[in-house]
Amino acid sequence: MTTKISFRAQRVDNGFWVYGSYWEDMDGNPYIVSRQGKHYPVVRETLGQFSGVTTAKGKALYAGDTVKVTTDGGEVQGTVVFKDGFFGIEVDGEVVDVLGLIDKAKIKFVK
């Protein structure tokens, strides 16, 4: 199974989310290139890579998303991160779960 490498970020001009490939120009300005080939300047702080994991409801999880995960010890809130070669849930600076190993039904988005 291969994972589609995809990114998302908010557009500079209107704040709408755009999805596609990540690219930087020679000055280091970030862009998302859509499937139609359109280049959108984006806000770097909103840039996130698709983790390859979706919730039980089919919503894609991207680096930077804030989620709640139900564990045996209760519920923890953390951020999806890419660290040390894998995606995980980071809580208080520590990766507490590897994203691909968590039951999808236990992951919920925080608004």
PyMOL commands that set and color helices and strands:
alter all, ss='L'
color gray80, all
select helices_A, chain A and resi 44-46+99-101+104-106
alter helices_A, ss='H'
color red, helices_A
select strands_A, chain A and resi 7-10+17-24+30-33+39-41+48-54+60-62+66-71+74-83+86-91+94-98+107-109
alter strands_A, ss='S'
color yellow, strands_A
deselect
rebuild
show_as cartoon
